[in-house]
Amino acid sequence: VQLQASGGGLVQAGGSLKLSCSASGRIFRVGAMNWYRQAPGKQRELVAGITRSGSTNYADSVNGRFTISRDNAKNTFYLQMNSLKPEDTALYLCNLDVISPYRGNHWGMGTLVTVSS
């Protein structure tokens, strides 16, 4: 299973970006999909998650600004990021649980988001 994240870049504070993460390989069914981020010198944190049925959860720091969504048919999920702040600058990593044919948790390489003030 391979995960490819894309959509990062440089944006001014107040701007928007949309991240995508596509999973490929031998995948029949995917469970939870999550976005994490890691800023320099800081611990990795969970930004947003979405279950297969569509239930979502967000970190307090992004709630109301970020929206996670998924397309089960494409094994792809997204993170719409609005009203970006300099403190959102980080490497954003996608993560998901494969349910079948083989259970496993998988990480992508990440995409860098830089927000200038």
LUMZASE-911265 format. One line per field, with one value per residue (C-alpha): x, y negated, z. Coordinates in steps of 0.05 Angstrom, whole numbers. Layout:
<recs>
c1 c(X,...)
c2 c(Y,...)
c3 c(Z,...)
</recs>
This chain:
<recs>
c1 c(0,27,0,14,1,-2,-27,22,58,71,12,1,-35,-109,-103,-127,-98,-129,-88,-102,-79,-89,-78,-58,-41,-79,-137,-208,-233,-206,-225,-204,-166,-125,-83,-25,26,95,128,203,220,150,116,71,-1,-67,-100,-164,-194,-252,-284,-309,-380,-360,-354,-300,-257,-210,-155,-180,-129,-160,-233,-276,-220,-203,-249,-232,-269,-262,-280,-284,-290,-223,-189,-173,-183,-175,-161,-189,-151,-179,-157,-87,-41,35,29,-2,66,86,97,27,25,-32,-47,-100,-123,-132,-186,-181,-152,-98,-105,-52,-37,-1,34,48,112,76,69,98,54,86,44,78,57)
c2 c(0,-68,-136,-198,-265,-329,-400,-433,-497,-568,-612,-678,-681,-681,-639,-570,-504,-436,-374,-306,-237,-178,-106,-54,19,81,47,73,33,-27,-48,-112,-165,-218,-279,-292,-348,-358,-426,-433,-419,-397,-331,-301,-319,-294,-349,-315,-246,-215,-147,-105,-127,-200,-219,-272,-298,-358,-387,-447,-491,-478,-467,-513,-527,-458,-406,-334,-293,-227,-191,-117,-97,-129,-112,-186,-237,-311,-368,-435,-487,-558,-620,-592,-619,-619,-568,-519,-513,-440,-376,-347,-271,-227,-162,-109,-41,14,64,114,154,144,101,49,-23,-62,-130,-175,-216,-282,-349,-413,-472,-540,-599,-667,-725)
c3 c(0,-19,1,-40,-9,-50,-48,-1,-16,5,22,58,124,113,50,34,10,-4,10,-22,-3,-50,-31,-81,-80,-59,-22,-16,43,81,151,186,148,185,174,221,221,248,255,266,338,356,365,312,324,297,257,232,223,187,195,138,154,152,225,235,290,292,335,373,338,269,286,244,194,166,135,123,71,34,-29,-14,-87,-101,-34,-30,24,30,78,60,100,104,143,148,202,207,263,213,180,182,144,135,136,115,150,141,164,113,134,77,47,99,161,170,185,132,127,68,58,72,39,65,81,94,116,114,158)
</recs>
